Amino acid sequence: MTNPANPPAAVEYAPVHQASGRPSSVTNLAGIGIVVGALGVLCKPAGVLINLFIPLPQSNPVIDAFRNEPLLRAFMLFSGVTGTLISVLLLLSSLGCLALRPWARTGMLGYAFLALLMTVVEQVVSYYVVAPEVERAMRQSGMPQPPGMALMSGWVGITIGLVIRLWYPPLILYYFTRPRAREAFELGLPGKGI
């Protein structure tokens, strides 16, 4: 029984967004990063294996061009290996963001810069090296060009590729450099050591 002269102290509850100490932008971008990073870790090596090493039941002039042209094969290997490593960085950094580890913020910013750089490099190489070789292989094989390939191989294809690949890294660069996010990573989760 409570004494009316000494009422119990009022309990102050922190708002839900402040209870964890983690900004919702960090949580959301880390969740997206876990999915994108895991898909990259699984799909990038699989793409290299399928396109370069696994025998196909019938000949494909585009795949044959990647397998037979040393420059295209080197580009495919370089893109697959660097893409896998960048995906590992994203996955680990995203997981670290959920615990507000300071190294995770650095990793996410590093991922964003590397993803932007690789996007530019891959788009330039695709436009000036890969697309002409693929078109040449298609002409030599005598196969008709698939519908829409001409549209996707020019500036329209580059624009679509940039839009698809460039939505996530700028969000990381914006939200992870905000004062609230920097402060959250410096303080860490409440009650947890760094």
Backbone as a chain_set.jsonl record, in Angstrom:
{"seq": "MTNPANPPAAVEYAPVHQASGRPSSVTNLAGIGIVVGALGVLCKPAGVLINLFIPLPQSNPVIDAFRNEPLLRAFMLFSGVTGTLISVLLLLSSLGCLALRPWARTGMLGYAFLALLMTVVEQVVSYYVVAPEVERAMRQSGMPQPPGMALMSGWVGITIGLVIRLWYPPLILYYFTRPRAREAFELGLPGKGI", "coords": {"N": [[0.831, -1.174, 0.0], [0.515, 2.201, -0.802], [1.875, 5.179, 0.562], [0.069, 8.097, 1.075], [1.358, 10.46, 1.618], [3.864, 10.181, 0.529], [4.003, 9.895, -2.589], [4.614, 7.62, -5.364], [7.531, 8.061, -7.426], [7.417, 9.784, -10.527], [7.618, 8.133, -13.634], [9.675, 8.628, -16.326], [9.439, 8.188, -19.702], [11.44, 7.522, -22.478], [11.141, 8.784, -25.812], [10.274, 6.538, -28.492], [12.045, 6.611, -30.732], [14.352, 7.582, -29.578], [15.012, 5.775, -27.69], [16.645, 3.628, -28.431], [18.912, 4.919, -29.238], [19.81, 4.878, -31.778], [19.578, 6.444, -34.856], [16.692, 6.464, -36.98], [17.2, 6.582, -39.699], [19.732, 5.442, -39.926], [19.181, 2.844, -39.075], [17.335, 2.002, -41.066], [18.86, 2.276, -43.474], [20.926, 0.515, -42.87], [19.517, -1.891, -42.732], [18.681, -2.147, -45.414], [21.223, -2.311, -46.502], [22.119, -4.772, -45.48], [20.529, -6.594, -46.892], [21.168, -5.928, -49.614], [23.954, -6.258, -49.551], [24.195, -9.002, -48.849], [22.956, -10.201, -51.066], [24.763, -9.383, -53.054], [27.107, -10.719, -52.217], [26.349, -13.342, -52.651], [25.462, -13.394, -55.368], [27.357, -12.127, -57.104], [29.809, -13.773, -57.274], [28.539, -16.07, -58.288], [27.579, -15.178, -60.759], [29.98, -14.728, -62.137], [31.015, -17.355, -62.225], [28.997, -18.698, -63.731], [29.001, -17.232, -66.153], [31.637, -17.481, -67.06], [32.797, -20.026, -66.565], [31.118, -22.358, -66.252], [29.903, -24.962, -68.252], [27.623, -24.517, -70.974], [24.454, -25.745, -72.207], [23.946, -25.143, -74.882], [25.39, -23.136, -77.488], [26.089, -19.69, -76.874], [26.384, -16.6, -78.214], [27.026, -14.198, -76.882], [27.887, -14.95, -74.287], [29.978, -16.576, -75.148], [31.64, -14.607, -76.244], [32.501, -13.258, -73.93], [33.914, -15.332, -72.745], [35.919, -15.922, -74.603], [37.279, -13.593, -75.41], [40.075, -11.981, -74.209], [40.162, -9.403, -72.933], [37.474, -8.873, -72.246], [36.997, -11.065, -70.579], [38.838, -10.542, -68.517], [37.753, -8.143, -67.569], [35.271, -9.06, -66.635], [36.088, -10.8, -64.566], [37.498, -8.987, -62.901], [35.417, -7.181, -62.259], [33.641, -8.932, -60.962], [35.154, -9.884, -58.74], [35.898, -7.492, -57.367], [33.334, -6.476, -56.943], [32.266, -8.437, -55.256], [33.933, -8.165, -52.99], [33.341, -5.517, -52.237], [30.67, -5.879, -51.628], [30.885, -7.569, -49.408], [32.082, -5.763, -47.633], [29.95, -3.932, -47.391], [27.948, -5.588, -46.249], [29.105, -6.404, -43.758], [29.578, -3.888, -42.597], [26.976, -2.882, -42.453], [25.805, -4.653, -40.633], [27.368, -3.993, -38.398], [26.463, -1.394, -38.052], [23.993, -1.677, -36.841], [24.673, -2.116, -34.234], [25.813, 0.254, -33.706], [28.61, 0.63, -34.062], [31.606, 2.447, -34.289], [33.459, 1.91, -36.388], [31.785, 0.836, -38.27], [30.314, 2.92, -39.379], [32.362, 4.261, -40.737], [32.977, 2.204, -42.521], [30.576, 2.072, -44.013], [30.576, 4.583, -45.26], [32.924, 4.285, -46.737], [32.111, 2.158, -48.38], [30.117, 3.508, -49.868], [31.6, 5.433, -51.354], [33.295, 3.694, -52.823], [31.376, 2.22, -54.243], [30.233, 4.206, -55.844], [32.487, 4.919, -57.394], [33.069, 2.437, -58.681], [30.724, 2.135, -60.143], [30.882, 4.208, -62.031], [33.274, 3.456, -63.38], [32.565, 0.876, -64.365], [30.369, 1.522, -66.005], [31.55, 3.139, -67.966], [33.455, 1.362, -69.099], [31.699, -0.619, -69.976], [30.241, 0.773, -71.928], [32.201, 1.613, -73.824], [33.805, -0.635, -74.342], [32.66, -3.253, -73.749], [29.985, -3.261, -74.877], [30.437, -2.755, -77.737], [31.896, -5.109, -78.377], [30.066, -7.138, -77.752], [28.015, -6.549, -79.579], [29.437, -7.005, -81.957], [29.944, -9.764, -81.69], [27.336, -10.734, -81.802], [26.626, -10.003, -84.439], [28.491, -11.552, -85.924], [27.657, -14.097, -85.271], [25.307, -14.335, -86.607], [22.874, -14.324, -85.451], [19.683, -12.855, -84.779], [19.318, -9.572, -83.433], [18.244, -9.221, -80.09], [14.985, -7.938, -79.204], [14.89, -4.564, -78.199], [17.57, -4.438, -77.466], [19.223, -2.664, -78.868], [18.254, -0.236, -77.953], [18.914, -0.371, -75.234], [21.668, -0.416, -75.268], [22.784, 2.053, -75.714], [22.842, 5.497, -74.726], [20.507, 5.489, -73.284], [20.509, 3.039, -71.974], [22.759, 3.407, -70.34], [21.845, 5.516, -68.733], [19.655, 4.3, -67.409], [21.052, 2.287, -66.061], [22.657, 3.852, -64.359], [20.702, 5.126, -62.78], [19.564, 2.921, -61.464], [21.754, 1.944, -60.042], [22.707, 4.08, -58.545], [21.115, 5.077, -56.447], [21.343, 4.287, -53.772], [24.083, 4.644, -52.597], [24.373, 7.605, -52.504], [22.402, 8.213, -50.565], [23.496, 7.037, -48.283], [25.845, 8.586, -48.027], [24.67, 11.053, -47.499], [22.966, 10.72, -45.139], [24.65, 9.445, -43.261], [26.535, 11.32, -42.71], [25.303, 13.272, -41.305], [24.918, 15.337, -38.37], [23.46, 14.085, -36.252], [23.692, 11.327, -36.799], [26.5, 11.017, -36.723], [26.961, 11.649, -34.028], [25.487, 9.612, -32.776], [26.973, 7.317, -33.479], [29.347, 7.927, -32.195], [28.584, 7.882, -29.496], [27.49, 5.335, -29.205], [25.413, 2.427, -28.505], [23.015, 2.758, -25.853], [24.172, 1.787, -22.682], [25.963, -0.053, -23.683], [29.275, -1.109, -24.413], [31.953, 0.068, -26.486]], "CA": [[0.0, 0.0, 0.0], [1.327, 3.415, -0.904], [1.644, 6.224, 1.551], [-0.334, 9.287, 0.339], [2.311, 11.556, 1.839], [5.009, 9.91, -0.354], [3.56, 9.203, -3.805], [5.747, 7.091, -6.14], [8.136, 9.001, -8.385], [6.932, 9.644, -11.9], [8.555, 7.47, -14.549], [9.764, 9.315, -17.612], [9.77, 7.279, -20.788], [12.063, 8.16, -23.648], [10.427, 8.478, -27.062], [10.746, 5.297, -29.098], [13.2, 6.841, -31.611], [15.533, 7.878, -28.791], [15.275, 4.7, -26.737], [17.757, 2.793, -28.866], [20.084, 5.73, -29.516], [20.149, 4.735, -33.192], [18.634, 7.157, -35.722], [15.94, 5.562, -37.863], [17.858, 6.546, -41.014], [20.817, 4.457, -39.834], [18.557, 1.523, -39.017], [16.764, 1.667, -42.372], [19.922, 2.08, -44.458], [21.64, -0.712, -42.512], [18.675, -3.018, -43.155], [18.814, -2.259, -46.87], [22.593, -2.76, -46.758], [22.234, -6.211, -45.2], [19.921, -7.311, -48.019], [21.955, -5.688, -50.83], [25.262, -6.885, -49.369], [24.063, -10.467, -48.914], [22.711, -10.56, -52.469], [26.021, -9.215, -53.783], [28.037, -11.791, -51.833], [25.884, -14.578, -53.277], [25.236, -13.315, -56.811], [28.53, -11.723, -57.894], [30.617, -14.938, -57.652], [27.741, -16.975, -59.12], [27.564, -14.627, -62.107], [31.28, -14.993, -62.772], [31.084, -18.8, -62.505], [28.089, -19.061, -64.823], [29.389, -16.592, -67.409], [32.989, -17.798, -67.533], [33.353, -21.353, -66.318], [30.182, -23.485, -66.311], [29.509, -25.243, -69.638], [26.224, -24.312, -71.298], [23.952, -26.802, -73.087], [24.067, -24.704, -76.276], [26.257, -21.974, -77.661], [25.511, -18.36, -76.725], [27.451, -15.733, -78.723], [27.422, -13.186, -75.903], [28.702, -15.653, -73.281], [31.215, -16.984, -75.821], [32.506, -13.427, -76.373], [33.133, -13.045, -72.623], [34.848, -16.432, -72.464], [37.005, -16.011, -75.582], [38.01, -12.332, -75.52], [40.826, -11.775, -72.962], [39.811, -8.149, -72.28], [36.153, -9.043, -71.638], [37.147, -12.029, -69.472], [39.506, -9.832, -67.423], [36.788, -7.197, -67.014], [34.275, -9.83, -65.886], [36.727, -11.251, -63.321], [37.744, -7.8, -62.07], [34.133, -6.684, -61.776], [33.092, -9.904, -60.024], [35.943, -9.923, -57.497], [35.741, -6.227, -56.639], [31.938, -6.395, -56.513], [32.092, -9.318, -54.091], [34.606, -7.554, -51.838], [32.565, -4.35, -51.833], [29.451, -6.408, -51.004], [31.272, -8.026, -48.063], [32.237, -4.541, -46.843], [28.605, -3.416, -47.11], [27.257, -6.494, -45.334], [29.701, -6.307, -42.413], [29.351, -2.531, -42.078], [25.552, -2.766, -42.124], [25.599, -5.369, -39.368], [27.986, -3.173, -37.354], [25.638, -0.202, -37.826], [22.91, -1.992, -35.911], [25.25, -1.983, -32.897], [26.419, 1.591, -33.689], [30.062, 0.563, -33.974], [32.193, 3.55, -35.083], [34.076, 1.402, -37.619], [30.726, 0.535, -39.233], [30.021, 4.17, -40.093], [33.471, 4.431, -41.68], [32.794, 1.186, -43.558], [29.459, 2.454, -44.883], [31.034, 5.693, -46.097], [33.86, 3.689, -47.684], [31.31, 1.437, -49.378], [29.431, 4.458, -50.747], [32.591, 5.97, -52.295], [33.723, 2.626, -53.735], [30.256, 1.883, -55.13], [30.142, 5.271, -56.85], [33.633, 4.785, -58.287], [32.901, 1.243, -59.514], [29.621, 2.377, -61.07], [31.404, 5.02, -63.141], [34.233, 2.641, -64.144], [31.866, -0.185, -65.085], [29.542, 2.099, -67.063], [32.442, 3.583, -69.047], [33.985, 0.168, -69.772], [30.586, -1.278, -70.671], [29.86, 1.534, -73.111], [33.25, 1.701, -74.833], [34.48, -1.902, -74.624], [31.799, -4.434, -73.718], [28.881, -3.164, -75.843], [30.874, -3.02, -79.118], [32.276, -6.52, -78.533], [28.84, -7.945, -77.751], [27.362, -6.321, -80.875], [30.236, -7.715, -82.967], [29.701, -11.201, -81.531], [25.982, -11.01, -82.292], [26.659, -9.924, -85.907], [29.241, -12.684, -86.447], [26.912, -15.345, -85.072], [24.161, -14.354, -87.506], [21.635, -14.312, -84.669], [19.048, -11.534, -84.771], [19.47, -8.829, -82.186], [17.019, -9.283, -79.297], [14.252, -6.663, -79.165], [15.261, -3.65, -77.12], [19.01, -4.412, -77.193], [19.779, -1.423, -79.413], [17.865, 0.847, -77.056], [19.604, -0.502, -73.952], [23.119, -0.344, -75.396], [23.219, 3.44, -75.852], [22.739, 6.385, -73.569], [19.336, 5.098, -72.486], [20.976, 1.958, -71.1], [23.645, 3.995, -69.332], [21.017, 6.275, -67.795], [18.921, 3.343, -66.569], [22.037, 1.663, -65.174], [23.048, 4.816, -63.327], [19.579, 5.322, -61.853], [19.421, 1.71, -60.652], [22.912, 1.728, -59.17], [23.137, 5.266, -57.811], [20.164, 5.608, -55.472], [21.697, 3.92, -52.4], [25.276, 5.318, -52.063], [24.17, 9.0, -52.075], [21.651, 8.241, -49.304], [24.469, 6.754, -47.213], [26.696, 9.766, -47.873], [23.898, 12.137, -46.888], [22.485, 10.455, -43.78], [25.726, 9.049, -42.345], [27.353, 12.497, -42.388], [24.507, 14.2, -40.502], [25.393, 15.413, -36.979], [22.775, 13.102, -35.399], [24.285, 10.014, -37.041], [27.87, 11.035, -36.185], [26.859, 11.609, -32.571], [25.02, 8.28, -32.368], [28.092, 6.378, -33.591], [30.331, 8.267, -31.162], [28.076, 7.473, -28.173], [27.172, 3.92, -29.189], [24.108, 2.082, -27.931], [22.963, 2.965, -24.415], [24.507, 0.621, -21.857], [26.882, -0.976, -24.385], [30.629, -0.603, -24.636], [32.375, 0.059, -27.892]], "C": [[0.88, 1.243, 0.0], [0.9, 4.429, 0.145], [1.265, 7.493, 0.795], [0.622, 10.455, 0.532], [3.521, 11.417, 0.929], [4.529, 9.185, -1.606], [4.779, 8.682, -4.566], [6.24, 8.122, -7.158], [7.596, 8.718, -9.777], [8.024, 9.025, -12.762], [8.516, 8.222, -15.872], [10.227, 8.32, -18.663], [10.377, 8.071, -21.939], [11.215, 7.858, -24.873], [11.073, 7.262, -27.728], [11.989, 5.528, -29.942], [14.463, 7.162, -30.832], [15.91, 6.731, -27.861], [16.478, 3.867, -27.149], [19.028, 3.6, -29.064], [20.486, 5.697, -30.972], [19.124, 5.491, -34.027], [17.931, 6.178, -36.67], [16.565, 5.505, -39.261], [18.992, 5.53, -41.025], [20.245, 3.049, -39.837], [18.038, 1.105, -40.388], [17.847, 1.408, -43.423], [20.751, 0.837, -44.152], [20.831, -1.94, -42.917], [18.744, -3.237, -44.654], [20.204, -2.793, -47.214], [22.787, -4.237, -46.499], [21.68, -7.014, -46.375], [20.779, -7.172, -49.278], [23.329, -6.357, -50.725], [25.203, -8.393, -49.468], [23.804, -10.928, -50.346], [23.985, -10.429, -53.303], [27.018, -10.32, -53.489], [27.64, -13.108, -52.498], [25.902, -14.506, -54.805], [26.47, -12.958, -57.637], [29.411, -12.931, -58.256], [29.844, -15.918, -58.546], [27.698, -16.486, -60.561], [28.866, -14.881, -62.849], [31.394, -16.472, -63.134], [30.233, -19.18, -63.707], [28.576, -18.492, -66.145], [30.747, -17.036, -67.936], [33.373, -19.279, -67.462], [32.387, -22.524, -66.492], [29.764, -23.711, -67.762], [28.0, -25.079, -69.829], [25.742, -25.404, -72.244], [23.999, -26.427, -74.573], [24.877, -23.417, -76.328], [25.458, -20.672, -77.522], [26.596, -17.373, -77.148], [27.92, -14.682, -77.713], [28.311, -13.817, -74.829], [30.026, -16.092, -73.896], [32.174, -15.805, -75.988], [33.219, -13.151, -75.054], [34.155, -14.127, -72.319], [36.067, -16.397, -73.373], [37.838, -14.746, -75.714], [38.746, -12.057, -74.201], [40.438, -10.499, -72.209], [38.45, -8.259, -71.574], [36.22, -9.998, -70.446], [37.804, -11.349, -68.264], [38.558, -8.835, -66.759], [35.753, -7.921, -66.153], [34.854, -10.303, -64.555], [36.968, -10.084, -62.373], [36.449, -7.293, -61.444], [33.535, -7.634, -60.736], [33.826, -9.926, -58.694], [35.76, -8.631, -56.706], [34.304, -6.058, -56.141], [31.66, -7.252, -55.293], [32.728, -8.701, -52.852], [33.851, -6.328, -51.327], [31.263, -4.792, -51.159], [29.732, -6.93, -49.603], [31.433, -6.82, -47.138], [30.874, -3.978, -46.453], [27.888, -4.285, -46.085], [27.792, -6.364, -43.912], [29.452, -4.932, -41.79], [27.894, -2.338, -41.677], [25.232, -3.476, -40.818], [26.191, -4.58, -38.202], [27.188, -1.919, -37.042], [24.509, -0.471, -36.843], [23.375, -1.908, -34.459], [25.937, -0.623, -32.717], [27.928, 1.544, -33.433], [30.666, 1.676, -34.829], [32.833, 3.079, -36.389], [33.021, 1.124, -38.689], [30.34, 1.771, -40.036], [31.104, 4.437, -41.132], [33.348, 3.444, -42.834], [31.674, 1.534, -44.531], [29.856, 3.605, -45.805], [32.036, 5.204, -47.141], [33.134, 2.929, -48.783], [30.686, 2.415, -50.374], [30.403, 5.036, -51.783], [33.029, 4.912, -53.306], [32.618, 2.252, -54.715], [30.089, 2.944, -56.218], [31.271, 5.154, -57.869], [33.461, 3.594, -59.232], [31.768, 1.418, -60.517], [30.115, 3.17, -62.278], [32.341, 4.185, -64.011], [33.503, 1.594, -64.981], [30.987, 0.365, -66.208], [30.403, 2.538, -68.246], [32.975, 2.375, -69.816], [32.881, -0.538, -70.547], [30.24, -0.558, -71.966], [30.917, 1.459, -74.209], [33.902, 0.368, -75.202], [33.496, -3.055, -74.756], [30.719, -4.364, -74.79], [29.339, -3.376, -77.291], [31.261, -4.485, -79.356], [31.052, -7.431, -78.576], [28.101, -7.776, -79.076], [28.107, -7.039, -81.996], [29.989, -9.211, -82.9], [28.323, -11.584, -82.052], [25.954, -10.988, -83.823], [27.36, -11.137, -86.503], [28.472, -13.991, -86.31], [25.738, -15.458, -86.033], [22.829, -14.377, -86.767], [21.016, -12.924, -84.734], [19.234, -10.873, -83.399], [18.167, -8.897, -81.402], [16.318, -7.928, -79.275], [14.693, -5.828, -77.965], [16.748, -3.567, -76.851], [19.646, -3.122, -77.705], [19.454, -0.253, -78.502], [18.686, 0.816, -75.773], [21.117, -0.346, -74.073], [23.641, 1.088, -75.51], [23.098, 4.214, -74.561], [21.535, 6.061, -72.694], [19.743, 4.007, -71.497], [21.878, 2.478, -69.993], [22.828, 4.744, -68.283], [20.252, 5.346, -66.865], [19.871, 2.67, -65.595], [22.461, 2.59, -64.046], [21.938, 5.029, -62.306], [19.443, 4.118, -60.922], [20.552, 1.589, -59.636], [23.253, 2.904, -58.275], [22.111, 5.811, -56.82], [20.644, 5.39, -54.041], [22.952, 4.635, -51.874], [25.08, 6.792, -51.699], [23.362, 9.121, -50.779], [22.571, 7.983, -48.12], [25.32, 7.995, -46.964], [25.943, 10.906, -47.201], [23.598, 11.84, -45.419], [23.604, 10.1, -42.799], [26.683, 10.189, -42.035], [26.569, 13.542, -41.607], [25.01, 14.189, -39.054], [24.75, 14.363, -36.064], [23.377, 11.71, -35.57], [25.711, 9.967, -36.49], [27.851, 10.907, -34.669], [26.429, 10.223, -32.084], [26.153, 7.261, -32.431], [29.173, 6.671, -32.551], [29.884, 7.765, -29.79], [27.828, 5.973, -28.094], [25.779, 3.685, -28.61], [24.127, 2.324, -26.425], [23.259, 1.678, -23.647], [25.45, -0.37, -22.508], [28.233, -0.316, -24.517], [30.971, -0.681, -26.114], [33.395, -1.027, -28.048]], "O": [[1.873, 1.313, 0.724], [-0.261, 4.511, 0.544], [2.038, 7.947, -0.049], [0.683, 11.348, -0.312], [4.148, 12.418, 0.584], [4.64, 7.961, -1.676], [5.868, 9.239, -4.432], [5.473, 8.935, -7.672], [7.353, 7.571, -10.151], [9.202, 9.357, -12.631], [7.451, 8.423, -16.457], [11.276, 7.691, -18.526], [9.891, 9.138, -22.314], [10.627, 6.78, -24.963], [12.261, 6.997, -27.548], [12.916, 4.72, -29.885], [15.559, 7.026, -31.376], [17.008, 6.717, -27.305], [17.255, 3.442, -26.293], [20.12, 3.032, -29.059], [21.407, 6.408, -31.375], [17.928, 5.22, -33.926], [18.52, 5.187, -37.101], [16.466, 4.48, -39.935], [19.194, 4.833, -42.02], [20.761, 2.163, -40.519], [18.275, -0.022, -40.825], [17.764, 0.438, -44.176], [21.23, 0.173, -45.072], [21.397, -2.923, -43.393], [18.852, -4.372, -45.117], [20.349, -3.625, -48.109], [23.54, -4.897, -47.216], [22.287, -7.995, -46.804], [21.085, -8.166, -49.935], [23.811, -6.95, -51.69], [26.063, -9.007, -50.1], [24.366, -11.93, -50.789], [24.256, -11.27, -54.161], [27.698, -10.806, -54.393], [28.505, -13.902, -52.867], [26.315, -15.461, -55.462], [26.614, -13.44, -58.761], [29.736, -13.107, -59.43], [30.419, -16.522, -59.451], [27.771, -17.292, -61.489], [28.864, -15.206, -64.036], [31.825, -16.805, -64.238], [30.69, -19.899, -64.596], [28.566, -19.192, -67.158], [30.986, -16.975, -69.142], [34.208, -19.728, -68.247], [32.833, -23.611, -66.859], [29.324, -22.778, -68.435], [27.207, -25.451, -68.964], [26.539, -25.941, -73.013], [24.085, -27.309, -75.428], [25.021, -22.711, -75.331], [24.322, -20.566, -77.982], [27.641, -17.312, -76.5], [29.097, -14.321, -77.701], [29.368, -13.277, -74.501], [31.074, -15.996, -73.257], [33.388, -15.979, -75.886], [34.411, -12.844, -75.05], [35.173, -13.846, -71.687], [37.151, -16.805, -72.955], [39.004, -14.824, -76.098], [38.095, -11.914, -73.166], [40.387, -10.504, -70.979], [38.293, -7.796, -70.445], [35.575, -9.767, -69.423], [37.38, -11.553, -67.127], [38.556, -8.696, -65.536], [35.4, -7.451, -65.071], [34.186, -10.217, -63.525], [36.678, -10.178, -61.18], [36.395, -7.012, -60.247], [32.981, -7.181, -59.734], [33.197, -9.98, -57.636], [35.496, -8.673, -55.505], [34.084, -5.553, -55.04], [30.912, -6.852, -54.4], [32.128, -8.713, -51.777], [33.736, -6.127, -50.118], [30.806, -4.145, -50.217], [28.912, -6.755, -48.702], [30.977, -6.847, -45.994], [30.67, -3.589, -45.302], [27.282, -3.763, -45.148], [27.016, -6.23, -42.966], [29.151, -4.827, -40.601], [27.611, -1.696, -40.665], [24.476, -2.962, -39.993], [25.583, -4.505, -37.134], [27.219, -1.424, -35.915], [24.116, 0.421, -36.091], [22.573, -1.659, -33.559], [26.57, -0.379, -31.689], [28.45, 2.347, -32.66], [30.276, 1.834, -35.985], [32.757, 3.782, -37.397], [33.323, 1.169, -39.882], [30.071, 1.68, -41.233], [30.804, 4.797, -42.271], [33.584, 3.8, -43.988], [31.806, 1.316, -45.736], [29.514, 3.606, -46.988], [32.009, 5.646, -48.289], [33.481, 3.031, -49.96], [30.721, 2.181, -51.582], [30.065, 5.121, -52.964], [33.124, 5.192, -54.501], [32.89, 1.995, -55.888], [29.834, 2.616, -57.377], [31.038, 5.276, -59.071], [33.679, 3.718, -60.437], [31.846, 0.899, -61.631], [29.796, 2.833, -63.418], [32.224, 4.197, -65.237], [33.786, 1.439, -66.169], [30.872, -0.264, -67.26], [30.026, 2.331, -69.399], [32.949, 2.363, -71.047], [33.111, -1.006, -71.662], [29.976, -1.196, -72.984], [30.59, 1.268, -75.38], [34.494, 0.256, -76.276], [33.497, -3.759, -75.766], [30.551, -5.321, -75.546], [28.682, -4.119, -78.02], [30.981, -5.035, -80.421], [31.012, -8.387, -79.351], [27.612, -8.755, -79.638], [27.483, -7.616, -82.886], [29.838, -9.861, -83.934], [28.159, -12.636, -82.67], [25.332, -11.852, -84.441], [26.88, -11.7, -87.487], [28.618, -14.891, -87.138], [25.225, -16.555, -86.255], [21.772, -14.443, -87.394], [21.734, -11.924, -84.744], [19.297, -11.538, -82.365], [17.096, -8.662, -81.963], [16.973, -6.888, -79.322], [14.845, -6.343, -76.857], [17.174, -2.709, -76.078], [20.513, -2.552, -77.042], [20.29, 0.628, -78.3], [19.108, 1.862, -75.28], [21.789, -0.159, -73.058], [24.849, 1.301, -75.406], [23.231, 3.672, -73.463], [21.548, 6.331, -71.493], [19.366, 4.049, -70.326], [21.778, 2.044, -68.845], [23.088, 4.623, -67.086], [20.205, 5.581, -65.658], [19.536, 2.499, -64.423], [22.608, 2.157, -62.903], [22.2, 5.102, -61.106], [19.228, 4.284, -59.721], [20.328, 1.177, -58.498], [24.022, 2.743, -57.327], [22.256, 6.955, -56.39], [20.381, 6.226, -53.176], [22.894, 5.195, -50.78], [25.584, 7.212, -50.657], [23.605, 10.027, -49.982], [22.447, 8.627, -47.078], [25.495, 8.409, -45.818], [26.527, 11.648, -46.412], [23.944, 12.637, -44.547], [23.507, 10.429, -41.616], [27.557, 10.041, -41.182], [27.112, 14.596, -41.278], [25.473, 13.159, -38.564], [25.422, 13.812, -35.193], [23.554, 10.99, -34.587], [26.093, 8.983, -35.857], [28.63, 10.148, -34.093], [26.954, 9.723, -31.088], [26.283, 6.429, -31.533], [29.842, 5.751, -32.079], [30.702, 7.279, -29.009], [27.946, 5.391, -27.015], [25.064, 4.628, -28.272], [25.157, 2.114, -25.785], [22.682, 0.626, -23.92], [25.714, -1.43, -21.94], [28.326, 0.896, -24.709], [30.341, -1.411, -26.879], [33.908, -1.238, -29.147]]}, "num_chains": 1, "name": "protein.A"}
